[in-house]
Amino acid sequence: MHKITNYELSKRFSAEVHNYIPGGAHTYSKGDDQFPVNAPAAIVRGKGAHVWDLDGNEFIDCSMGLTSVCIGHGYEPVAQAVADAAFQGTNFQRPAGIELEAAKLFLETVESGDMVKFAKNGSTVTTAAVKLARAYTSRNRVAIAREHNFFSFDDWFISTTPCDRGIPAQVRSMTATFSYNNYASVEALLADNDHDIACLIMEPVKFDPPIDNFLHKVAALCKDRGVLLILDEMISGFKWDLRGAHNFYGVKPDMATWGKGIANGFSACALTGRADIMELGGIRREGDDKLFLISTTHGAETTGLAAMIATIQAFKQHNMIASNWARGEILKLKLQQIIDKHGLGHTLQLLGYPCLFVLVCRNASGEIDDVFRTLMMQEMIAHGVLFQGMLYPTWSHQEAEIDHIAMAFDASCAIYQKAIAAGTTAQLLVGKPAKAVFRKKI
């Protein structure tokens, strides 16, 4: 396969952008330190599962905008719905008529909760859920799954990461942690009658499946101990099921948060929950103390809601969930066969479900290694696949795209096998390895 080597405009972009934007991007996981040096610095356009960089290089997109683009870049029915909404006006002095339509459709689709509040980003709705839980329970602390790497950019979560600079010490004491699939760790948090835990938040599933009825046992324990269960469907929503991964597993949370893949890359997130909890943020209970929930100028912008409605309609019309799972099965099988062919079964592991899975990269000693992972990223990108470790099959990943990913993976595994045989990436990896987003030192 032809290898991409021209990144002249990307280099100029990277050299300049950090002078104007802290971190060089508005999402840390899109930053230069998250990719090998041969990665495109910026994307100028996308169509379907393909994207093009500043130098005109074309790539197959594997993670689709951090999994927010759930159908394909520039998918016309969604783009047209957004354009139509924009021409009718995006923001008004009173609620837009589309807000009621969107609320009804979303609740009917996800079958989770009685009421919904829309916003523009996931941190807004997860923090709103925490505030509701504190008000509802009259408790203060939040319990989070330590294996789930992101819930919010707000202090209650970031205080638990190495990047806790700028957060008062008092805030850090307000968040506790437990381990996913470790029921005993949840029991320990709630054992004391004075536990002060208002809510427990986790993703229904990441890459490891829930075991030993974990989700149901935690839901029952939370109910018994008066703790609200919040399930974060930012990533899993519209992948495992249109109704979310928690419905896939048959567990019912008190609140759920949604985003990324509900509007094909447009900005739309949602908080759903029981009416008795959500109504705390309402204005119908005259005489009650008012809870200031979510109040954002652009939270219900018509374009985002129009994109969400069109996305839901497309998913239903084309049965996209089943289609994505089927294509994911094919892709995962092809990649596993390539791993086996190169004898890399002890160093490369595909973890997760067909609808969303990840490649775990290990060194010759069997340890998870970001240096070796960067080498794999470098080679995949050089062969025209924009790859960061995650594989998210969408409606746009048809046979040609799957075949291209497989061919790039085959070529990349050949290089990876050389590194494993040598016990080092020296002479193979160009530049510095990618770094963890959450780290103490820059």
C-alpha positions in Angstrom: 0.0 0.0 0.0 1.1 3.6 -0.7 2.3 5.3 2.5 1.3 8.9 3.2 4.4 11.1 3.8 3.3 14.7 3.0 2.4 16.7 6.1 3.9 20.1 5.2 0.8 22.2 5.9 0.0 20.1 9.0 3.4 21.0 10.4 2.8 24.7 9.8 -0.6 24.5 11.4 0.8 22.8 14.5 3.5 25.3 14.8 1.0 28.2 14.8 -2.1 26.9 16.5 -0.7 26.6 20.0 0.0 30.4 19.9 -3.8 31.1 19.7 -5.5 28.1 21.4 -4.3 26.6 24.7 -3.5 22.9 24.0 -3.8 23.5 20.2 -7.4 22.1 20.2 -10.7 22.5 22.0 -10.7 18.8 23.1 -7.6 17.5 24.8 -8.0 14.1 23.2 -7.6 15.8 19.8 -4.3 17.4 20.7 -0.9 16.9 19.1 0.3 14.9 22.2 -2.3 12.3 21.5 -1.0 11.3 18.1 2.3 10.3 16.4 4.1 13.0 14.6 2.9 11.8 11.2 -0.8 12.4 12.0 -2.8 15.1 10.2 -2.8 18.2 12.4 -6.3 19.3 11.2 -9.1 18.0 9.1 -10.7 20.3 6.5 -13.6 18.1 5.4 -15.3 14.8 5.7 -17.7 12.7 3.7 -19.1 9.4 4.9 -16.3 7.5 6.7 -13.6 9.5 4.8 -11.8 12.7 6.0 -9.2 14.9 4.3 -6.4 16.9 5.9 -4.8 20.2 5.1 -2.4 18.6 2.7 -5.1 16.8 0.8 -4.4 13.4 2.3 -7.4 11.1 2.5 -8.1 8.8 5.5 -10.7 6.3 6.6 -12.0 7.6 10.0 -12.1 5.0 12.7 -13.4 6.9 15.7 -15.7 9.3 13.8 -15.3 12.5 15.8 -14.8 10.8 19.2 -17.8 8.6 18.2 -20.1 11.6 17.9 -20.6 11.1 14.1 -22.9 8.1 14.3 -23.9 7.9 10.6 -21.2 9.6 8.6 -19.6 12.9 7.9 -21.9 15.2 5.9 -24.8 12.7 5.9 -27.2 14.7 3.7 -30.6 14.1 5.4 -29.2 15.3 8.7 -27.3 18.2 7.1 -30.4 19.2 5.1 -32.5 19.2 8.3 -29.9 21.4 10.0 -29.9 23.8 7.0 -33.7 24.0 7.0 -33.8 24.7 10.7 -31.1 27.4 10.4 -33.1 29.3 7.7 -36.1 29.3 10.1 -34.0 30.8 12.9 -31.8 29.2 15.5 -32.7 31.0 18.7 -35.7 32.9 20.0 -36.9 34.9 23.0 -39.2 32.0 24.0 -38.8 28.2 23.5 -38.7 27.1 19.9 -41.6 24.9 18.8 -39.1 22.1 17.9 -38.2 21.7 21.6 -41.5 19.9 22.4 -41.3 17.8 19.3 -37.7 16.8 20.1 -38.5 16.0 23.7 -41.4 13.7 22.8 -39.4 11.9 20.1 -36.3 11.5 22.2 -38.2 10.1 25.3 -40.2 7.8 23.0 -37.0 6.5 21.3 -34.8 5.9 24.3 -37.6 4.7 26.6 -35.6 6.0 29.6 -37.1 8.6 31.9 -40.2 10.7 32.0 -38.6 14.1 31.3 -35.7 15.4 29.3 -33.4 18.5 29.4 -31.3 19.3 26.4 -27.8 20.9 26.4 -24.8 21.4 24.1 -22.2 19.2 25.8 -22.0 16.1 28.0 -20.4 17.8 31.0 -23.4 20.1 31.3 -25.9 17.2 31.7 -23.8 15.0 33.9 -23.2 17.9 36.3 -26.9 18.7 36.2 -27.7 15.1 37.1 -25.3 15.3 40.1 -27.0 18.5 41.2 -30.4 16.9 41.0 -29.2 13.9 43.0 -27.8 16.1 45.7 -31.1 18.1 46.0 -33.2 14.9 45.9 -31.3 13.0 48.5 -30.0 15.9 50.7 -26.6 14.2 50.5 -23.4 15.7 49.1 -20.9 13.1 47.7 -20.7 11.6 44.3 -19.4 8.0 43.6 -17.8 7.3 40.2 -16.4 4.3 38.5 -12.7 4.7 38.5 -12.2 2.7 35.2 -14.4 5.0 33.2 -12.1 7.7 32.0 -14.4 10.8 31.6 -17.6 12.1 33.0 -17.2 15.9 33.0 -14.7 18.7 32.8 -16.2 20.1 36.0 -14.4 19.9 39.4 -16.4 17.0 40.9 -14.8 14.7 38.3 -11.5 16.3 37.3 -10.5 16.4 41.0 -10.2 12.6 40.8 -7.6 12.7 38.0 -3.9 13.6 38.0 -4.9 16.9 36.4 -6.3 18.4 39.6 -4.4 21.7 39.4 -6.7 24.6 40.1 -9.2 22.6 42.1 -9.6 23.4 45.8 -8.7 20.5 48.1 -12.2 20.6 49.7 -13.8 19.7 46.4 -11.7 16.5 46.1 -13.3 15.1 49.2 -16.7 15.3 47.6 -16.1 12.5 45.1 -15.5 8.8 46.0 -14.6 6.0 43.6 -15.5 2.4 43.1 -14.5 -0.3 40.6 -16.7 -1.4 37.7 -17.6 -5.1 38.0 -16.5 -5.1 41.7 -19.7 -5.2 43.7 -17.9 -5.3 47.0 -16.3 -1.9 46.3 -19.8 -0.4 45.9 -21.1 -2.2 49.0 -18.2 -0.7 51.0 -19.0 2.8 49.9 -22.6 2.5 51.1 -22.2 0.3 54.1 -22.3 3.2 56.7 -25.7 4.7 57.3 -23.9 8.1 57.2 -22.3 7.5 53.8 -23.4 10.9 52.4 -23.4 9.5 48.8 -26.0 11.3 46.8 -25.5 9.4 43.5 -23.5 6.8 41.8 -22.4 7.4 38.2 -20.9 5.0 35.7 -21.2 3.9 32.1 -23.4 0.9 31.6 -20.5 -0.8 29.7 -17.1 0.2 28.4 -15.2 -2.6 26.7 -15.5 -5.2 29.4 -19.0 -6.6 29.7 -20.8 -6.4 33.1 -20.3 -9.7 35.0 -22.2 -11.5 37.7 -25.3 -9.4 37.3 -23.3 -6.3 38.3 -25.5 -3.6 37.0 -28.7 -5.1 38.4 -27.1 -5.7 41.8 -25.8 -2.1 42.0 -29.2 -0.7 40.9 -30.9 -2.7 43.7 -28.3 -1.6 46.3 -28.7 2.0 45.3 -32.4 1.8 45.7 -32.1 0.2 49.1 -29.6 2.8 50.3 -31.4 5.8 49.0 -28.7 6.6 46.4 -29.7 7.7 42.8 -28.2 5.7 40.0 -27.0 7.7 37.0 -25.9 5.8 33.9 -23.8 7.7 31.4 -24.8 6.9 27.9 -22.6 9.5 26.2 -20.6 6.9 24.4 -22.8 3.8 24.6 -26.1 5.5 23.6 -27.2 4.7 20.0 -24.5 2.0 19.7 -25.6 -1.0 21.7 -29.3 0.0 21.2 -31.3 3.1 20.3 -32.5 2.8 23.9 -29.0 2.8 25.2 -26.8 0.1 26.7 -28.7 0.1 30.0 -31.8 -1.1 28.1 -29.6 -3.6 26.2 -28.8 -5.1 29.6 -32.2 -4.6 31.1 -31.3 -2.2 34.0 -33.3 0.9 34.9 -31.4 4.0 36.2 -32.9 7.0 38.0 -31.3 9.3 35.4 -29.4 8.8 32.2 -27.1 11.2 30.3 -26.8 11.1 26.5 -24.7 12.8 23.8 -22.0 12.3 21.2 -23.8 10.0 18.8 -27.4 11.2 19.1 -27.2 14.0 16.4 -24.5 12.7 13.9 -21.8 15.1 15.1 -24.0 18.1 15.8 -24.1 19.5 19.3 -27.0 17.9 21.2 -26.8 16.2 24.6 -29.6 15.2 26.9 -30.4 14.4 30.5 -33.4 12.0 31.1 -34.8 11.0 34.4 -37.8 10.2 36.6 -40.4 13.0 36.7 -40.2 13.3 40.5 -36.4 14.0 40.2 -36.4 16.1 37.1 -39.3 18.3 38.2 -37.0 19.6 41.0 -35.6 21.8 38.2 -39.0 23.0 37.1 -41.1 26.0 38.1 -44.5 24.4 38.8 -44.1 23.7 42.5 -44.9 27.1 43.9 -43.5 27.7 47.3 -40.7 25.1 47.0 -37.0 26.2 47.0 -35.9 26.7 43.4 -33.2 24.4 42.0 -31.3 26.2 39.2 -30.7 23.2 36.8 -29.6 23.8 33.2 -30.1 27.3 31.8 -28.0 27.7 28.6 -28.6 30.2 25.8 -27.7 27.6 23.1 -28.8 24.4 24.9 -31.9 24.0 22.7 -30.7 25.6 19.5 -32.9 24.5 16.7 -30.1 23.2 14.5 -28.9 20.7 17.1 -32.4 19.4 17.8 -33.2 19.2 14.1 -30.0 17.1 13.6 -31.1 14.8 16.5 -34.5 14.3 15.1 -33.1 13.5 11.6 -30.6 11.2 13.1 -33.2 9.2 15.0 -35.3 9.0 11.9 -32.4 7.7 9.9 -31.5 5.1 12.5 -35.1 3.8 12.6 -35.6 3.9 8.8 -32.4 2.0 7.9 -32.2 -0.3 11.1 -28.7 1.1 11.6 -28.0 -0.5 15.0 -28.3 -4.0 13.5 -26.4 -3.0 10.5 -23.5 -1.5 12.5 -23.3 -4.6 14.6 -23.1 -6.8 11.5 -20.4 -4.7 9.9 -18.5 -4.6 13.2 -18.6 -8.4 13.4 -17.0 -8.6 10.0 -14.4 -6.0 10.8 -13.5 -7.5 14.1 -13.1 -11.0 12.6 -10.9 -9.7 9.8 -8.6 -7.9 12.3 -8.4 -10.9 14.6 -7.4 -13.1 11.6 -4.6 -10.7 10.8 -3.4 -10.7 14.4 -3.3 -14.5 14.4 -1.6 -14.5 11.0 1.3 -12.4 12.3 1.5 -14.3 15.6 0.7 -11.3 17.6 -2.1 -12.8 19.8 -0.1 -12.2 23.0 0.6 -8.5 22.2 -2.5 -7.2 20.3 -6.0 -7.7 21.8 -9.3 -6.6 20.4 -11.5 -5.8 23.4 -15.2 -4.8 23.3 -18.3 -5.4 21.3 -18.8 -5.3 17.5 -20.5 -1.9 17.8 -17.5 -0.4 19.5 -14.2 -2.0 20.2 -10.6 -1.1 21.0 -7.1 -2.4 20.2 -5.0 -3.0 23.3 -1.3 -2.8 22.5 1.3 -4.6 24.6 5.1 -4.8 24.4 7.2 -8.0 24.1 6.9 -8.5 27.9 3.1 -8.4 27.6 2.7 -5.1 29.3 0.2 -2.4 28.0 2.5 0.1 26.3 1.7 3.5 24.9 5.0 3.6 22.9 4.0 0.4 21.0 0.4 1.8 20.7 1.9 4.9 19.0 3.8 2.7 16.6 0.5 1.0 15.5 -1.2 4.4 15.2 1.7 5.7 13.1 1.6 2.8 10.7 -2.2 2.9 10.4 -2.2 6.6 9.6 0.6 6.2 7.1 -1.6 3.7 5.3 -4.6 6.0 5.2 -6.5 5.1 8.3 -7.0 7.8 11.0 -6.6 5.5 14.0 -6.2 6.2 17.7 -7.0 2.7 19.1 -10.8 2.7 18.9 -12.9 1.2 16.1 -16.4 2.5 15.7 -18.3 1.0 12.7 -21.1 3.2 11.3 -23.5 3.2 8.4 -20.7 4.8 6.3 -18.2 2.0 6.9 -19.2 -0.2 4.0 -17.3 -3.1 2.4 -14.6 -0.9 0.7 -13.9 0.9 4.0 -13.7 -2.3 6.0 -11.3 -3.8 3.4 -9.1 -0.7 3.5 -8.9 -0.8 7.3 -8.0 -4.5 7.2 -5.3 -4.0 4.6 -3.8 -1.1 6.6 -3.9 -3.2 9.7 -2.1 -6.1 7.9 0.7 -3.8 6.8 0.9 -2.2 10.3 1.0 -5.6 12.0 4.0 -6.5 9.9 5.9 -3.5 11.3 4.6 -4.2 14.8 5.9 -7.8 14.6 9.3 -6.4 13.9 9.2 -4.2 17.0 8.1 -7.1 19.1 10.9 -9.3 17.7 13.4 -6.6 18.5 11.9 -5.8 21.9 11.8 -2.1 21.0 10.2 0.5 18.7 13.6 2.1 18.1 14.3 2.8 14.4 10.6 2.2 13.7 8.7 4.9 15.7 9.3 8.4 14.4 9.2 11.1 17.1 7.8 11.0 20.6 5.1 8.5 21.7 1.5 9.7 22.4 0.8 10.6 26.0 -2.1 10.1 28.4 -4.7 12.9 28.5 -4.9 12.7 32.3 -1.3 13.1 33.5 0.4 15.1 36.3 3.1 16.8 34.2 2.8 18.3 30.7 
